[in-house]
Amino acid sequence: TIQWFQERGVTIVAEADGRMFPSTNSSATIIECLMQEANKYRVQFLMHRTVQAITPSQDAYLVTTNNEQWHAQAVVVACGGFPKLSQFEWLQNLQLPIAAPVPSLFTLNTPKHPITALMGVSVADTIVKIAGTKLQQQGPVLITHWGLSGPAVLKLSAYGALHLASVQYQYQAIINWLPSYNNETLKQYWMQLRQQLAAQVIAHKNPFDLPKRLWEFLLTEAGIQGHLRYADITASMQQKLIQKLVQYELPVYGKTTYKDEFVTAGGVELQSIDANTMECKQHPKLYFTGEILNVDGITGGYNFQHAWASGWLAAKHIAATL
């Protein structure tokens, strides 16, 4: 995929965590490239059509839209995902198993929580967990005016899509702002800090390189006044601060779609599809590619990669068999 875009003048860059984007950081770059390629091969776009049914008809398919009917030797369904199961009704006469869709790639809502006052603060490395589960992700986090966003949160929402939907997006998130530490190792390190920084004012001496606003916020949450010295911190204050640093509990009530993007988990079940060709096993010459399938990826280009790769497989097979 990278080579394909580079051959057409689009440079793809990789982030440290493997996410990939065009060097322009603009989706318009990708759109323009794809449109140029479509025009090169004289692809015809028929706009303002709604497909109402796809019906097998002898050795072909009858595609019924709101305007007309088309007969086709092969059909590729590449329409993306849908947020509601009812929106798959136009496929019902094909009798394919379809997993009910749920959202994926979304941010966490913490309405009216004090942490939202830190909107704009980003932390380069954290661990975000869902309490009571094994779900967790490590990476950057961005505090917003509605809650939490950033790569760690978005990846967590993708891997936890089904569980989070089942609890109606109401759960407890646990954040470790210092992923190199746990409760016990931070407690040991804190004993060293008390000796080394005994005379230092705690609000002015942040030993963890956390953003200043976040450090002051966590001190307040732990009941520690900023003018206190490290030597003045009681055992009770110390334990509260350690907990806020490595086990910060954040109640979540709802979700927000990431940049108006809507990725779904759910769709046509994979057991109906030949993974080598994307052809439907029950209906030869009918292909499904991209997010219409029960496949969803994390943020960073993975959903696009799946859409393009599955489309390429389908196109190769169609070209070889027509």
N, C-alpha and C positions, 0 to 999 in steps of 0.2 A: 504493500500500500504506500509506504513512504517513497519507494522508488517511482511508483506510478505518478504520484503528485510531483515529485522533483523533476521528472521528465517533462512535466507540463508547467514548470516554472514556479511551483509552490514549495517553499521550504518548510519542513516540519521540524519542530524542536521538541525535545523530551525534557520534562521536569525531573527532578531528582527522584520522585516517587513513581516514575514510569508514565505519568500522564503526558499526552501529546497534543500539541496545538500548532496551528500555522504560525510562522514567525511574526506575522502581522498582528496576531492575537485578535483577528476579526473573522467571524463566520462568513462574511461577504466574500473573502478570498476563496474559500472552498466552493461557495455557491457559483461564483463566476467561473471557476475552473470547470465545474461539472456542466454548467450551461454551455460553455464553449465546446466541450466535448460532445454534448448532445447535438448542438448545431452542426458540428463537423460531420456527424453521421446522419443528419437530417431526421432526427427524432421528432415525431409529431406529438404535440401536446394538445389534448382535447380538454378544455377547461369547462367548469360549471356543469360537470356530469356527476351524478351520484349513482354508483353501482347498486342495483337493487337485488340482483341475484346472479349466480353463476350456475348454469345448468348443463350437465353432461348431455351431449347430443351426438350419438353414434361415435365417430372418430374425432369429434370436435367439441367445442364448448359454445354455448349460447350465453353471451354476457348481456344482461338487460340493464339499461340505465334509465334515468328519468326522461331521456330524449330519444333513445333509439335502442336497437339491438345489434349486437356484433357476433359474427361467427369467427371463431379463432381455433387454429390447430393446437396452440399452446397458450396458456394464460399464466402470468406471474402476478401473484397477490403481494404487493409491496407497499401497503398503505399505512404502515405504522401501527401503533397500538391504540386501544380505546380504553377510556376509564371505566366503562360500564359493560357488563355482560350483555345487556340488551342491544348494544351496538354491533354485536356479532350476528344478529338475526339474519342478515342477508346471506350468511354462509350456511344457514341451518339445513337447507336441502341437501348439502353435501355430507351431513351426518358425521362430522368430525368432532372428536373430543376437544373441548375448549376449557382451559382453566380460567376461573373467574379472575379478572384483572384487579390488581391493587397497585397503588402508587409506589414508585421507587425514586430515589434521588430527590430528597426533600430535606429542608432544614427543620430545626427543633424550635417549637414555640414555648416560651416561658412567660406568659403574659403577666405584666406588672411585677415581675421579679426584680429585685434591686440590681442584679447583675446587668440588666439591660441599660443601666445608666453608663456602662462602659462601652457603649456601641462604638465601633471603629477600632477597638483594641484587638490585635491579633497575637496569637501565641504560636511560635514556630513548631513546637513539638508537644503533643499531649497524648493521653490515652483516654478515650471516651468509651464507657461501658453502659450496658443496659442492666440495671439491677435485677437479680434473680435469674439471669440467663448467662450463657457463655459468649454472648455477642459483645465484641469490642473491636475498636479500630484505633490505630495510632497515626498521628500526623498533625498538620496545622489546624487551628481552630480560629474562627473569627466571631467575635461577640457583636451582635446586631441589636437594633432597637426592638426586635421581637424575640430574640433568643440567641441560638448558636447556629453558625454555618461553618463553611470551610471543608477542605478535603476529608478530614477524619469523620466529620458528621455525615457528609454525603455518602461516603463509603459505608458507614454504619447503617444508614437508611436503606441502602441497596441490599446488603446482606441480611438485614433484619426486616425487610419489607413485609413478609407474611406475618411474622410475630407482632410487629407494631400495629398492623391493621387489625389483628385479632384482639388487641387490647384497646382499640379505638384511639390510639396515639396518646394514651395517658399512662405514664410510667415514670420511673425514677432513673435519671441519668447520673452516672458517677464519673467525675472528671479527675484525672491525675494530671495536675499542671506540671509535674516534675517526673516524667516517665522513667528517669534513671533511678528513682527511689520508690520504696514502698514504706509503709508505716514504720517498720522496725529499722530499716537502714537509715531513714531520715532522722529517726530519734537518736541514733548513734552519732550521726553527723552533727546534729544540733548541739550535742554536748560539747563537741569541739568548737562550734561557733560561739557558744556562750563564753568559752575561755578566751578565744582569739579576739572577739568583738565586744567584750564585756562593757567597755566604756562607750561604745558607739550607740547612737540613737537609732532604734530599729527602723523607723520610717525612712531614715536617710541612708541606711546601709542595707541594700537588697543583695544578699549573697547568691541569689539564684538566677540573676539576669532575666527576671520576669519584667514585663512592662510595668512602669512606675504606678500607673493607675490601678492595675490589677493587684499589685503588691499591697498598696494602701487599702484597697477594698477587702482583701483577705485578712489583713490585720484587724480591720473594723469588724468583720464577720466573726473573728476569733475573740473579740472583746478586748483587743490590745490597743491602748492609746498610743498614737504615733510618737509622742515625746519620750516614751519610756526607753531606757537603755536595755541592751541585751541582758545585762546582769539583773535587771528588775523584773524580768519575765518569770512568772510563777510556773510551777509544774503544770497546773491546770491550764493556764494560758498556752503554754508550750504544746500540750497535747491537742488542744483545740486548733491551734494553728497548723500543726502537722496534719491533722485530719482534713482541714480545709485545703491544704496543699496537695495531698495525694488521694483524698477520697471526698472530693467536693460533691455534695448531693444536690441535684438540681431537678425539681419536679417539672415534668413536661406535660403540657396540655395542648396537643394539636401539632400541626405541621404547616409549613409554608413551602410552596413549590420553588425550586431553585431557578432564579432568573426566568420565570415563566416557562421553564422547561418542564415537560411532563413525560417521564419515563414510566412504563408500567411493567410489573411482573405479572405474568399471565398471558393467555392467548392460546393459539392452536398448539396442542400438545405435541411434543417432539417425537413420540412414538409413531406418529402418523407420517413422519417425514424421513426420506432417505438423506442422511447427512452428507453423502458424497455428491448429491445432485440437487438437493432441496426439492425433489419431486415428491408429491403426495403419493403415499403407497396405495391408498384406496382409489385414487383417480389419476391415472397416467396423463402426462403432459399438463398437469396442474401443479404449479410451484408456489411455495410460500417462502418469503425472505424477510429478514429484518424483524422489527419489533411486533409484527402480527403474530409471531411465534412466542411461545412461552420461554423467552430468553431475555434477560436484562443484565446490563453490566454496570460497573461503577463509573464514576465521573472520570473524564480524561480522554475521551475519544473511543472508548471500548464499544459503546452502542453503535456508533457510526461504523467502526471497524467490522462489527458483526453484520451490519446491514450491507456494507459494500462487498464483503467477502462472500456472504450467502448469495447476493445478487450475481456476483461473478460466477459462482458455481452453477447457478441456474442457467445463466446465459450461455455458458460453455456447453452445457448438456443440450440445451435447445438447439444451438447452432450445429451440434454434431448429429442430431437425430431428425431434424426437419428435412 
